[in-house]
Amino acid sequence: MSIERVPYDEFSMFYENASEFGLPYHGPPLVRRERVDLDDGRHISALVWGDSPAELVFLHGGAQNAHTWDTVALALDRPLVCLDLPGHGHSGPARKGSADVFGNAADVAAAVETLGAEASAVIGMSLGGMTLLALADQAPDLVRKAVLVDVTPGVDEKKSSNIAAFIDGPESFERFDDLLARTIEFNPTRTVESLRRGILHNALQRPDGSWVWRYARFRASETRASETRGEGDGFPRFGNLWDSVSGLTVPLMLVRGMREQSVVDDADEAELVRRCPAARIEHVADAGHSVQGDAPLELAALIEAFAFGS
């Protein structure tokens, strides 16, 4: 029986992003993939937009990859860098598990130093947001402004149960359509076209025709040496990063999705404001946890105003 191969070119679908959200499209944007080698033989991979020094750095969420920001990047139309976190996308493995935000932050620091050292702001969504807080602790000179996208250190297993259920699903799928059907089930607010693009960027077709995700799954069997990992299960604990919020000396913005898929509640928002009274809080009514997927143009406008406005 012949195997149906699904073609993939990661730089061929930007026109779809633009068309879906009504953005002008004058041909393929200038985007390239860069690799930053780390001292221990691992590497960080990134998408570099434009040919001028990066003005923004983006860190995606757990089980995602740098392409989650494609529509936001098109809308911003600025030179920027979108990293694949360790254990995700085209990057090499993480030091101690893909949810180890302190180890990940050290790797991210090396990549940002190489690709975006002068960026005006770092934007982190979900796991990327927690990595951003750890980065601000470890390399504060690399974080001039900080944007958290639908996450605070108050995220826990209950609030993110839907995300965990999706990540903890089957390890492989016989057909692309099976993978797409499961993704649609867990992302009811997104268009089928956008989810199809996302899968092509975030999954690999094996020689036998089956499909597996590009990211390393969060497992209870991962080492618990990480300061963010609890002792009773495989869910990462981020509560100690509240102190990082308190210690921020740069402008901070929280962009919170207001649909039920969000992992931020009113108590989280209040605690963030208590810890950082000058924080800017923005609510996006038509977005869940994936603000960049549900409302990319609104998110881009918020980032533009925060990072470059007076």
KEMAR-395594 format. One record per residue (C-alpha): residue number from 1; residue in three letters; x, y, z. Coordinates in pm, 1 decimal, always signed. Layout:
REM KEMAR-395594
+-----+-----+----------+----------+----------+
|   i |  aa |        x |        y |        z |
+-----+-----+----------+----------+----------+
| NUM | ALA |        X |        Y |        Z |
...
+-----+-----+----------+----------+----------+
//
This chain:
REM KEMAR-395594
+-----+-----+----------+----------+----------+
|   i |  aa |        x |        y |        z |
+-----+-----+----------+----------+----------+
|   1 | MET |     +0.0 |     +0.0 |     +0.0 |
|   2 | SER |   +138.9 |   +339.9 |    -95.9 |
|   3 | ILE |   +197.6 |   +599.7 |   +172.0 |
|   4 | GLU |    +36.2 |   +939.2 |   +123.7 |
|   5 | ARG |   +301.6 |  +1203.2 |   +184.5 |
|   6 | VAL |   +194.0 |  +1550.3 |   +292.1 |
|   7 | PRO |   +427.8 |  +1813.7 |   +147.2 |
|   8 | TYR |   +568.6 |  +2077.1 |   +382.9 |
|   9 | ASP |   +760.6 |  +2397.0 |   +322.3 |
|  10 | GLU |   +770.8 |  +2608.2 |   +636.7 |
|  11 | PHE |   +810.7 |  +2933.1 |   +441.5 |
|  12 | SER |   +529.5 |  +2870.7 |   +191.0 |
|  13 | MET |   +220.8 |  +2949.8 |   +398.7 |
|  14 | PHE |   +260.2 |  +3311.9 |   +507.7 |
|  15 | TYR |    +11.2 |  +3422.5 |   +243.5 |
|  16 | GLU |   -250.1 |  +3205.8 |   +417.7 |
|  17 | ASN |   -186.6 |  +3384.3 |   +748.4 |
|  18 | ALA |   -221.3 |  +3721.7 |   +577.1 |
|  19 | SER |   -534.4 |  +3622.8 |   +385.5 |
|  20 | GLU |   -714.2 |  +3483.1 |   +689.4 |
|  21 | PHE |   -677.9 |  +3809.1 |   +881.5 |
|  22 | GLY |   -702.8 |  +4057.0 |   +595.2 |
|  23 | LEU |   -340.4 |  +4170.3 |   +602.6 |
|  24 | PRO |   -182.9 |  +4312.8 |   +285.3 |
|  25 | TYR |    +49.4 |  +4064.1 |   +118.7 |
|  26 | HIS |   +310.6 |  +4176.4 |   -130.7 |
|  27 | GLY |   +501.0 |  +3851.2 |   -157.9 |
|  28 | PRO |   +692.1 |  +3630.3 |    +83.1 |
|  29 | PRO |   +837.3 |  +3817.1 |   +381.1 |
|  30 | LEU |  +1210.1 |  +3808.2 |   +449.0 |
|  31 | VAL |  +1236.2 |  +3525.0 |   +699.6 |
|  32 | ARG |  +1518.6 |  +3282.3 |   +761.0 |
|  33 | ARG |  +1595.5 |  +3007.0 |  +1008.3 |
|  34 | GLU |  +1901.5 |  +3054.3 |  +1227.3 |
|  35 | ARG |  +2079.1 |  +2815.9 |  +1462.5 |
|  36 | VAL |  +2261.1 |  +2920.8 |  +1779.7 |
|  37 | ASP |  +2497.7 |  +2654.9 |  +1908.8 |
|  38 | LEU |  +2524.2 |  +2617.4 |  +2287.0 |
|  39 | ASP |  +2837.4 |  +2529.9 |  +2480.0 |
|  40 | ASP |  +2730.4 |  +2171.1 |  +2552.8 |
|  41 | GLY |  +2657.8 |  +2072.3 |  +2191.7 |
|  42 | ARG |  +2286.3 |  +2145.5 |  +2196.7 |
|  43 | HIS |  +2136.7 |  +2427.3 |  +1993.8 |
|  44 | ILE |  +1851.8 |  +2676.2 |  +1977.7 |
|  45 | SER |  +1670.2 |  +2732.9 |  +1649.3 |
|  46 | ALA |  +1492.4 |  +3055.5 |  +1559.7 |
|  47 | LEU |  +1300.8 |  +3233.0 |  +1288.4 |
|  48 | VAL |  +1461.0 |  +3568.0 |  +1210.9 |
|  49 | TRP |  +1230.5 |  +3819.4 |  +1041.4 |
|  50 | GLY |  +1392.2 |  +4099.4 |   +841.7 |
|  51 | ASP |  +1754.9 |  +4192.0 |   +783.3 |
|  52 | SER |  +1792.6 |  +4464.6 |  +1047.4 |
|  53 | PRO |  +1868.4 |  +4417.4 |  +1419.0 |
|  54 | ALA |  +1574.8 |  +4252.5 |  +1592.7 |
|  55 | GLU |  +1342.3 |  +4493.3 |  +1771.3 |
|  56 | LEU |  +1135.8 |  +4223.2 |  +1944.3 |
|  57 | VAL |  +1193.5 |  +3869.8 |  +2074.5 |
|  58 | PHE |   +910.3 |  +3615.9 |  +2100.5 |
|  59 | LEU |   +893.9 |  +3300.2 |  +2316.9 |
|  60 | HIS |   +612.3 |  +3054.8 |  +2240.9 |
|  61 | GLY |   +411.9 |  +2837.6 |  +2478.3 |
|  62 | GLY |   +455.9 |  +2474.8 |  +2573.6 |
|  63 | ALA |   +396.3 |  +2225.2 |  +2290.1 |
|  64 | GLN |   +414.8 |  +2510.2 |  +2035.6 |
|  65 | ASN |   +692.1 |  +2649.8 |  +1817.4 |
|  66 | ALA |   +817.1 |  +2974.9 |  +1666.6 |
|  67 | HIS |   +558.1 |  +2971.9 |  +1386.7 |
|  68 | THR |   +278.0 |  +3038.9 |  +1636.7 |
|  69 | TRP |   +374.4 |  +3406.9 |  +1599.4 |
|  70 | ASP |   +359.0 |  +3421.4 |  +1217.2 |
|  71 | THR |    +45.7 |  +3634.2 |  +1188.4 |
|  72 | VAL |   +157.4 |  +3864.2 |  +1470.6 |
|  73 | ALA |   +493.6 |  +3908.2 |  +1295.9 |
|  74 | LEU |   +325.8 |  +3988.8 |   +964.2 |
|  75 | ALA |   +104.2 |  +4246.2 |  +1134.4 |
|  76 | LEU |   +393.5 |  +4411.9 |  +1318.0 |
|  77 | ASP |   +610.8 |  +4427.9 |  +1005.1 |
|  78 | ARG |   +926.3 |  +4486.1 |  +1211.0 |
|  79 | PRO |  +1256.4 |  +4298.7 |  +1236.1 |
|  80 | LEU |  +1212.2 |  +4041.8 |  +1511.0 |
|  81 | VAL |  +1314.3 |  +3698.3 |  +1634.1 |
|  82 | CYS |  +1090.0 |  +3405.6 |  +1728.3 |
|  83 | LEU |  +1273.1 |  +3130.4 |  +1915.2 |
|  84 | ASP |  +1194.2 |  +2761.0 |  +1936.9 |
|  85 | LEU |  +1223.5 |  +2682.4 |  +2308.5 |
|  86 | PRO |  +1447.1 |  +2389.7 |  +2408.1 |
|  87 | GLY |  +1270.5 |  +2062.6 |  +2338.6 |
|  88 | HIS |  +1038.8 |  +2227.5 |  +2085.4 |
|  89 | GLY |  +1029.6 |  +2287.2 |  +1711.7 |
|  90 | HIS |  +1372.8 |  +2269.8 |  +1549.6 |
|  91 | SER |  +1567.8 |  +2330.8 |  +1872.6 |
|  92 | GLY |  +1767.3 |  +2062.4 |  +2046.9 |
|  93 | PRO |  +1661.6 |  +1900.0 |  +2374.4 |
|  94 | ALA |  +1621.1 |  +2088.4 |  +2699.7 |
|  95 | ARG |  +1871.1 |  +2053.8 |  +2983.0 |
|  96 | LYS |  +1639.4 |  +1893.5 |  +3239.2 |
|  97 | GLY |  +1303.2 |  +1862.4 |  +3067.6 |
|  98 | SER |  +1117.3 |  +2104.7 |  +2844.5 |
|  99 | ALA |   +930.0 |  +2268.5 |  +3136.0 |
| 100 | ASP |  +1250.0 |  +2362.2 |  +3322.1 |
| 101 | VAL |  +1212.9 |  +2737.5 |  +3279.5 |
| 102 | PHE |  +1537.6 |  +2826.0 |  +3457.9 |
| 103 | GLY |  +1746.0 |  +2595.9 |  +3240.7 |
| 104 | ASN |  +1552.6 |  +2707.7 |  +2935.9 |
| 105 | ALA |  +1611.6 |  +3072.3 |  +3025.6 |
| 106 | ALA |  +1988.2 |  +3017.2 |  +3025.3 |
| 107 | ASP |  +1966.1 |  +2868.7 |  +2674.9 |
| 108 | VAL |  +1732.7 |  +3145.2 |  +2559.6 |
| 109 | ALA |  +1974.8 |  +3405.8 |  +2695.0 |
| 110 | ALA |  +2249.5 |  +3272.6 |  +2470.3 |
| 111 | ALA |  +2018.9 |  +3286.1 |  +2168.7 |
| 112 | VAL |  +1887.7 |  +3633.4 |  +2247.6 |
| 113 | GLU |  +2242.1 |  +3761.2 |  +2301.9 |
| 114 | THR |  +2325.8 |  +3639.6 |  +1951.3 |
| 115 | LEU |  +2006.8 |  +3726.8 |  +1762.9 |
| 116 | GLY |  +1822.8 |  +3998.3 |  +1956.6 |
| 117 | ALA |  +2044.0 |  +4159.6 |  +2218.3 |
| 118 | GLU |  +1910.9 |  +4510.8 |  +2153.1 |
| 119 | ALA |  +1541.5 |  +4421.2 |  +2130.5 |
| 120 | SER |  +1300.3 |  +4670.6 |  +2284.6 |
| 121 | ALA |  +1083.1 |  +4398.7 |  +2439.8 |
| 122 | VAL |  +1059.2 |  +4026.1 |  +2500.7 |
| 123 | ILE |   +717.3 |  +3866.8 |  +2462.2 |
| 124 | GLY |   +641.0 |  +3529.4 |  +2622.4 |
| 125 | MET |   +321.8 |  +3325.7 |  +2600.5 |
| 126 | SER |   +239.7 |  +3051.5 |  +2855.3 |
| 127 | LEU |   +560.5 |  +2849.2 |  +2913.5 |
| 128 | GLY |   +743.3 |  +3117.0 |  +2717.2 |
| 129 | GLY |   +610.1 |  +3376.9 |  +2960.2 |
| 130 | MET |   +744.3 |  +3186.5 |  +3257.4 |
| 131 | THR |  +1075.0 |  +3149.4 |  +3073.5 |
| 132 | LEU |  +1070.2 |  +3526.8 |  +3019.8 |
| 133 | LEU |  +1043.3 |  +3588.3 |  +3395.2 |
| 134 | ALA |  +1336.4 |  +3354.4 |  +3457.5 |
| 135 | LEU |  +1529.0 |  +3530.1 |  +3179.7 |
| 136 | ALA |  +1466.2 |  +3868.0 |  +3345.0 |
| 137 | ASP |  +1621.4 |  +3724.3 |  +3662.7 |
| 138 | GLN |  +1923.0 |  +3570.8 |  +3493.0 |
| 139 | ALA |  +1999.0 |  +3824.5 |  +3219.6 |
| 140 | PRO |  +1814.5 |  +4147.3 |  +3302.0 |
| 141 | ASP |  +2012.9 |  +4342.9 |  +3042.4 |
| 142 | LEU |  +1832.9 |  +4144.5 |  +2769.2 |
| 143 | VAL |  +1482.3 |  +4235.6 |  +2887.4 |
| 144 | ARG |  +1397.9 |  +4605.0 |  +2845.1 |
| 145 | LYS |  +1022.3 |  +4554.3 |  +2847.7 |
| 146 | ALA |   +830.1 |  +4235.5 |  +2923.8 |
| 147 | VAL |   +498.2 |  +4111.1 |  +2782.7 |
| 148 | LEU |   +322.8 |  +3810.0 |  +2936.5 |
| 149 | VAL |    +60.7 |  +3659.8 |  +2707.2 |
| 150 | ASP |   -214.2 |  +3483.5 |  +2903.2 |
| 151 | VAL |     +1.2 |  +3352.5 |  +3183.3 |
| 152 | THR |   +111.8 |  +3435.4 |  +3535.6 |
| 153 | PRO |   +297.2 |  +3227.1 |  +3795.0 |
| 154 | GLY |    -48.1 |  +3135.8 |  +3926.1 |
| 155 | VAL |   -103.8 |  +2885.1 |  +3645.8 |
| 156 | ASP |   -162.2 |  +2538.2 |  +3786.4 |
| 157 | GLU |   -279.0 |  +2194.1 |  +3681.5 |
| 158 | LYS |   -648.2 |  +2274.4 |  +3720.6 |
| 159 | LYS |   -638.1 |  +2597.8 |  +3520.9 |
| 160 | SER |   -444.5 |  +2434.7 |  +3238.1 |
| 161 | SER |   -623.2 |  +2098.2 |  +3243.8 |
| 162 | ASN |   -752.2 |  +2131.0 |  +2886.9 |
| 163 | ILE |   -402.5 |  +2206.5 |  +2758.3 |
| 164 | ALA |   -257.3 |  +1914.9 |  +2953.6 |
| 165 | ALA |   -524.4 |  +1681.0 |  +2817.8 |
| 166 | PHE |   -429.5 |  +1775.5 |  +2463.7 |
| 167 | ILE |    -53.7 |  +1739.6 |  +2521.3 |
| 168 | ASP |    -98.4 |  +1407.8 |  +2700.3 |
| 169 | GLY |   -292.6 |  +1255.9 |  +2409.4 |
| 170 | PRO |   -167.7 |   +984.1 |  +2173.0 |
| 171 | GLU |   +203.7 |   +989.3 |  +2099.5 |
| 172 | SER |   +150.5 |   +917.2 |  +1730.3 |
| 173 | PHE |   -126.2 |   +925.4 |  +1470.2 |
| 174 | GLU |   -169.6 |   +700.0 |  +1169.6 |
| 175 | ARG |   -301.5 |   +974.2 |   +942.4 |
| 176 | PHE |   -278.1 |  +1351.6 |   +921.9 |
| 177 | ASP |   -658.5 |  +1373.4 |   +935.4 |
| 178 | ASP |   -657.2 |  +1196.9 |  +1273.3 |
| 179 | LEU |   -416.2 |  +1454.7 |  +1410.1 |
| 180 | LEU |   -620.8 |  +1738.1 |  +1262.1 |
| 181 | ALA |   -945.7 |  +1605.0 |  +1408.7 |
| 182 | ARG |   -799.9 |  +1591.9 |  +1759.3 |
| 183 | THR |   -655.8 |  +1941.0 |  +1724.3 |
| 184 | ILE |   -992.1 |  +2080.5 |  +1610.3 |
| 185 | GLU |  -1161.4 |  +1914.6 |  +1908.8 |
| 186 | PHE |   -934.2 |  +2098.4 |  +2153.6 |
| 187 | ASN |   -929.3 |  +2432.2 |  +1966.8 |
| 188 | PRO |  -1294.3 |  +2514.7 |  +1890.2 |
| 189 | THR |  -1232.0 |  +2887.9 |  +1839.7 |
| 190 | ARG |   -973.6 |  +2849.4 |  +1561.9 |
| 191 | THR |  -1030.1 |  +2800.6 |  +1190.1 |
| 192 | VAL |   -953.3 |  +2462.6 |  +1037.9 |
| 193 | GLU |   -708.0 |  +2629.2 |   +798.5 |
| 194 | SER |   -506.1 |  +2785.2 |  +1080.3 |
| 195 | LEU |   -497.7 |  +2457.6 |  +1271.7 |
| 196 | ARG |   -380.9 |  +2272.0 |   +962.6 |
| 197 | ARG |    -93.7 |  +2518.4 |   +923.5 |
| 198 | GLY |    -10.6 |  +2483.7 |  +1288.1 |
| 199 | ILE |     +8.5 |  +2106.1 |  +1265.1 |
| 200 | LEU |   +235.2 |  +2114.9 |   +961.0 |
| 201 | HIS |   +471.7 |  +2342.3 |  +1153.5 |
| 202 | ASN |   +449.7 |  +2138.9 |  +1474.8 |
| 203 | ALA |   +444.4 |  +1775.2 |  +1363.8 |
| 204 | LEU |   +659.4 |  +1538.4 |  +1159.3 |
| 205 | GLN |   +553.3 |  +1268.3 |   +916.7 |
| 206 | ARG |   +760.4 |   +954.9 |   +969.9 |
| 207 | PRO |   +877.7 |   +722.2 |   +693.3 |
| 208 | ASP |   +585.4 |   +483.6 |   +760.5 |
| 209 | GLY |   +338.1 |   +767.9 |   +702.9 |
| 210 | SER |   +241.8 |   +819.9 |  +1067.9 |
| 211 | TRP |   +272.3 |  +1152.6 |  +1249.7 |
| 212 | VAL |   +438.9 |  +1262.8 |  +1574.0 |
| 213 | TRP |   +468.0 |  +1600.9 |  +1742.2 |
| 214 | ARG |   +793.4 |  +1796.7 |  +1722.6 |
| 215 | TYR |   +790.5 |  +1884.4 |  +2091.6 |
| 216 | ALA |   +909.8 |  +1676.6 |  +2386.2 |
| 217 | ARG |   +610.6 |  +1584.0 |  +2598.6 |
| 218 | PHE |   +598.0 |  +1695.8 |  +2962.5 |
| 219 | ARG |   +639.6 |  +1377.2 |  +3163.6 |
| 220 | ALA |   +635.8 |  +1290.1 |  +3530.1 |
| 221 | SER |   +944.0 |  +1081.4 |  +3456.1 |
| 222 | GLU |  +1143.3 |  +1392.1 |  +3362.9 |
| 223 | THR |  +1405.3 |  +1487.5 |  +3619.0 |
| 224 | ARG |  +1268.1 |  +1681.4 |  +3914.6 |
| 225 | ALA |  +1585.1 |  +1879.3 |  +3958.5 |
| 226 | SER |  +1400.7 |  +2178.1 |  +3813.0 |
| 227 | GLU |  +1300.8 |  +2435.8 |  +4071.7 |
| 228 | THR |   +960.1 |  +2457.0 |  +3907.1 |
| 229 | ARG |   +863.8 |  +2091.3 |  +3922.5 |
| 230 | GLY |   +644.5 |  +1947.8 |  +4195.2 |
| 231 | GLU |   +715.8 |  +1617.4 |  +4366.2 |
| 232 | GLY |   +377.3 |  +1452.5 |  +4319.9 |
| 233 | ASP |   +315.9 |  +1473.0 |  +3945.9 |
| 234 | GLY |   +451.8 |  +1580.8 |  +3611.7 |
| 235 | PHE |   +300.1 |  +1928.5 |  +3606.8 |
| 236 | PRO |   +547.4 |  +2216.8 |  +3632.9 |
| 237 | ARG |   +502.4 |  +2450.2 |  +3928.9 |
| 238 | PHE |   +569.2 |  +2818.1 |  +3871.6 |
| 239 | GLY |   +470.3 |  +2976.4 |  +4202.9 |
| 240 | ASN |   +824.0 |  +3082.0 |  +4294.0 |
| 241 | LEU |   +828.3 |  +3303.2 |  +3986.0 |
| 242 | TRP |   +596.0 |  +3545.4 |  +4164.1 |
| 243 | ASP |   +913.5 |  +3677.7 |  +4324.9 |
| 244 | SER |  +1046.8 |  +3745.2 |  +3976.2 |
| 245 | VAL |   +739.6 |  +3957.6 |  +3907.6 |
| 246 | SER |   +805.5 |  +4150.2 |  +4228.5 |
| 247 | GLY |  +1165.8 |  +4201.7 |  +4128.1 |
| 248 | LEU |  +1101.7 |  +4336.1 |  +3778.4 |
| 249 | THR |  +1250.8 |  +4678.9 |  +3721.0 |
| 250 | VAL |  +1128.4 |  +4712.6 |  +3360.4 |
| 251 | PRO |   +779.8 |  +4787.0 |  +3223.8 |
| 252 | LEU |   +546.6 |  +4486.6 |  +3227.0 |
| 253 | MET |   +226.9 |  +4418.6 |  +3033.6 |
| 254 | LEU |    -10.5 |  +4125.5 |  +3084.7 |
| 255 | VAL |   -234.2 |  +4044.1 |  +2788.3 |
| 256 | ARG |   -514.8 |  +3821.6 |  +2910.8 |
| 257 | GLY |   -756.8 |  +3626.4 |  +2695.3 |
| 258 | MET |  -1108.4 |  +3649.3 |  +2838.5 |
| 259 | ARG |  -1264.6 |  +3334.4 |  +2694.0 |
| 260 | GLU |  -1291.3 |  +3026.8 |  +2911.4 |
| 261 | GLN |   -982.0 |  +2867.6 |  +2755.7 |
| 262 | SER |   -762.9 |  +3126.0 |  +2934.1 |
| 263 | VAL |   -543.4 |  +3003.8 |  +3220.7 |
| 264 | VAL |   -542.2 |  +3341.6 |  +3400.3 |
| 265 | ASP |   -816.0 |  +3428.5 |  +3649.5 |
| 266 | ASP |   -904.2 |  +3743.7 |  +3840.7 |
| 267 | ALA |   -700.0 |  +3637.2 |  +4143.0 |
| 268 | ASP |   -390.7 |  +3591.5 |  +3925.3 |
| 269 | GLU |   -436.6 |  +3933.7 |  +3771.7 |
| 270 | ALA |   -482.7 |  +4094.3 |  +4113.5 |
| 271 | GLU |   -169.5 |  +3925.9 |  +4248.2 |
| 272 | LEU |    +33.2 |  +4042.6 |  +3949.8 |
| 273 | VAL |    -82.4 |  +4400.4 |  +4005.7 |
| 274 | ARG |     -6.0 |  +4370.2 |  +4377.9 |
| 275 | ARG |   +344.9 |  +4252.2 |  +4296.4 |
| 276 | CYS |   +397.5 |  +4500.6 |  +4013.5 |
| 277 | PRO |   +159.9 |  +4797.3 |  +4063.4 |
| 278 | ALA |   +275.4 |  +4971.2 |  +3745.1 |
| 279 | ALA |   +191.7 |  +4672.1 |  +3525.8 |
| 280 | ARG |    -28.8 |  +4739.1 |  +3225.7 |
| 281 | ILE |   -323.9 |  +4499.1 |  +3202.2 |
| 282 | GLU |   -501.4 |  +4434.3 |  +2873.3 |
| 283 | HIS |   -806.8 |  +4212.3 |  +2824.1 |
| 284 | VAL |   -879.6 |  +4059.1 |  +2483.2 |
| 285 | ALA |  -1247.0 |  +3966.0 |  +2476.3 |
| 286 | ASP |  -1236.4 |  +3737.4 |  +2173.2 |
| 287 | ALA |   -932.7 |  +3530.4 |  +2273.5 |
| 288 | GLY |   -870.3 |  +3229.3 |  +2490.1 |
| 289 | HIS |   -528.1 |  +3111.0 |  +2600.3 |
| 290 | SER |   -380.5 |  +3139.4 |  +2251.2 |
| 291 | VAL |   -424.1 |  +3514.2 |  +2206.7 |
| 292 | GLN |   -180.0 |  +3507.1 |  +1913.2 |
| 293 | GLY |   -400.6 |  +3251.8 |  +1739.3 |
| 294 | ASP |   -742.9 |  +3393.4 |  +1826.5 |
| 295 | ALA |   -673.3 |  +3767.6 |  +1797.8 |
| 296 | PRO |   -329.0 |  +3819.9 |  +1641.2 |
| 297 | LEU |   -399.0 |  +4168.0 |  +1504.7 |
| 298 | GLU |   -518.5 |  +4296.8 |  +1841.0 |
| 299 | LEU |   -217.8 |  +4142.4 |  +2012.0 |
| 300 | ALA |    +17.4 |  +4296.1 |  +1756.7 |
| 301 | ALA |   -136.8 |  +4639.3 |  +1814.6 |
| 302 | LEU |    -97.0 |  +4604.0 |  +2191.0 |
| 303 | ILE |   +267.4 |  +4500.9 |  +2154.6 |
| 304 | GLU |   +337.6 |  +4786.7 |  +1912.9 |
| 305 | ALA |   +192.0 |  +5045.0 |  +2149.1 |
| 306 | PHE |   +361.5 |  +4902.8 |  +2458.6 |
| 307 | ALA |   +705.8 |  +4840.9 |  +2310.9 |
| 308 | PHE |   +735.9 |  +5151.3 |  +2093.0 |
| 309 | GLY |   +473.9 |  +5397.9 |  +2215.0 |
| 310 | SER |   +560.7 |  +5695.1 |  +2429.6 |
+-----+-----+----------+----------+----------+
//
